[in-house]
Amino acid sequence: MSTVGEICAKAREASRASATLSTEVKDRALGAMADALIERVGFLVEANAEDVSRAREGSASNTVIDRLTLTEGRIASMSDGLRAVARQPDPVGEVVGGWKRPNGLLIEKVRVPLGVVAVIYEARPNVTADVSGLCLKSGNATILRGSSIALSSNRAIVDVLRDALSTAGAPKDAIQLIPDSGRESAIELMQAKGSIDLLVPRGGKDLIQAIESNATVPFIIDGDGNCHVYVDRSADPQMATDIVVNAKTQRPSVCNAAETLLVHEEIADKWLPGLLDDLSAAGVEIRGDERTRSLWPEASAATDEDWGTEYLDLKIAVRVVPSLDDAIAHVNRWGTSNADAIVTQDVGAARRFTTEVDSGSVFVNASTRFSDGGEFGYGAEIGISTQKLHARGPMGLRELTTTKYVVWGEGQVRS
Amino acid sequence: MSTVGEICAKAREASRASATLSTEVKDRALGAMADALIERVGFLVEANAEDVSRAREGSASNTVIDRLTLTEGRIASMSDGLRAVARQPDPVGEVVGGWKRPNGLLIEKVRVPLGVVAVIYEARPNVTADVSGLCLKSGNATILRGSSIALSSNRAIVDVLRDALSTAGAPKDAIQLIPDSGRESAIELMQAKGSIDLLVPRGGKDLIQAIESNATVPFIIDGDGNCHVYVDRSADPQMATDIVVNAKTQRPSVCNAAETLLVHEEIADKWLPGLLDDLSAAGVEIRGDERTRSLWPEASAATDEDWGTEYLDLKIAVRVVPSLDDAIAHVNRWGTSNADAIVTQDVGAARRFTTEVDSGSVFVNASTRFSDGGEFGYGAEIGISTQKLHARGPMGLRELTTTKYVVWGEGQVRS
């Protein structure tokens, strides 16, 4: 049996045990994992130093090295993250619904773990702890496959977490790391049909493409975020400015940052030039349609490519629209169904936008940057689904479960 | 644009409209559809006669011709089915959950339609009406692709239903039929990524295999049902007999019929021979393990192949197990996670079986034959999911929806 095959077999066995762990044992294990990260901080920093020096020799960019580096402070955050997951309610066993049939059958729909969850991810070693914690609390076994650049760090973290599992009475093999990071093992994981119940890729376009062309196991895509802010004619101008500036500039490199601004023509003349001055002063490059450029001539001309692009950068596309309908149509035509916002004082406009915009998260008078598991109160997040099936939007513990019907009878047979 | 491409484009447009139809309009449309089937029964029977005579010429089996044939009675059942769907609660707009964050953001998780649902199915023309009704009530647009053998019938049914939609003020293109039934159009549908939000195959292994190897759109598999009944040592013997006989013989050709019987050794001596006499008298062929054959020598020897086979026929595999643990392990090893039952008077055994057996539906003291959308009270069913993601077990209206987060703020930005 291949290494991946062996790991999958052990994970399946561990998943049977972790599915029935009590909340008490799981929370104790999460506490032990959090403690162990702090106690063994020296060991972790040392292992991480190997990765960092190898990355430096391989002339990785400063951004990559920053993401890779584990400090005492970052390890403390990982530890806090595990404690936050422990404080979340246990999703396993939740009775989602139930009803009695005319023949007396009592049908209960109960939340149960998925089984084996595999995560393929890139540089950040903190994902190793986050994902392990979320999967354990939701009663699953996890298979982790990080990137080669972080292999020593991930090995060390997983060692520490597995030891802690044992001391708390949870199965060690509920957390396993694929010990190499070659392409073959990733492909093998993607094709381990029947062995893996959910695969979550956390990475860029290349990884997602590889999953889409190779995976035979069920997966959830954490995809693009071409997010919009629509400023309605009834918007409070100051609120609109605050939200657009925040959504665009607070952290432009992430999927919930705004990429396109739509402005109702009745507010554009008065409000838009000042807003674009502010954005420009904050270093944002402006690309506008004709109306925008007539109001703010420094803007370059936006093309269809701009409407369809997730810049992930200090750039914004701006369009003046004649109506709410046009704004909704634009978002549904060009958006990626991730997160979109309306700024308005008109309850009718808010209701129509939230109903008709086909996105995972729709915001009224708030920044798109809140589309995030932590901000939603999920403790940590496994990702943000851009799919419609199973989970949509920020994914927490519940999204790592499935349901089962439990039907109680007294001898009923079907006639 | 190809025919399938045009149909997909019209469906997307119709889906925007059907997503926001009021419950009143949807129920009125379902009523109009139900009425129209009755009013135009002559037209439908005539169109169906063409299919039936073509099938006879092509020397289709009697079973196929029976499934294909539309009588007045069957058309009345289709009509009743649409009325039953109208009586179901509207899933669209249901607030699944909601909470307030410390920063004042109000997060609501709201049920919304998937968008465009495509169904590929085989002979039975009643599926055309069932699926159309379920998709309309759940606010989706439907693309139907039936089999060539039923093409005239399906065309006629869809014509009638579309006319009824118009009269009720719903978009006609919310129900469309692919006008040919060649393999190419099926493959094109499976690969219409971005145009189809969910594809449901209703058919045999070949169709499922084609979907698994070709589909790029999201799909839900309605797969095998290798169902088990486990008779615990504490079972009521008469109840056990009734349930096993019902689960095996009431309709052996369907996915929720029992295929394997597991019997606790402490009850086997007294109960099993009489049960096997009854099954045998009902025409069931018995394949048993060694213990079974020592108690009932006429049984032929069961092999691993028997434990793994969905007979869909009057055959049963029988194994005597030394414990509840062995029964659970057998089901998890050989089952297909569809529907499994325990017969027991012991509440501890019932709780362990329902918790540890990893199936979509687990029954206590009831026949596996109840794993069915109608029996669960869903009015009609779109299928029985054997997946863990999105939907598991019998699928009704809710399973044709996704959710969306609607977040209400008062100008919140992220710091």
Interface residues (C-beta under 8 A of the other chain):
Chain A: R16 A19 T20 W99 R101 L105 I107 V112 L114 G115 D197 L198 E212 T216 P218 I220 D236 M239 D242 I243 V245 N246 A247 Q250 N332 A350 T354 T355 E356 D358 S359 G360 S361 V362 F363 V364 N365 A366 S367 R369 F370 S371 E375 F376 G377 Q387 K388 L389 H390 R392 G393 P394 T402 T403 K404 Y405 V406 V407 W408 G409 E410 G411 Q412 V413 R414 S415
Chain B: R16 A19 T20 W99 R101 L105 I107 V112 L114 G115 D197 L198 E212 T216 P218 I220 D236 M239 D242 I243 V245 N246 A247 Q250 N332 A350 T354 T355 E356 D358 S359 G360 S361 V362 F363 V364 N365 A366 S367 R369 F370 S371 E375 F376 G377 Q387 K388 L389 H390 R392 G393 P394 T402 T403 K404 Y405 V406 V407 W408 G409 E410 G411 Q412 V413 R414 S415
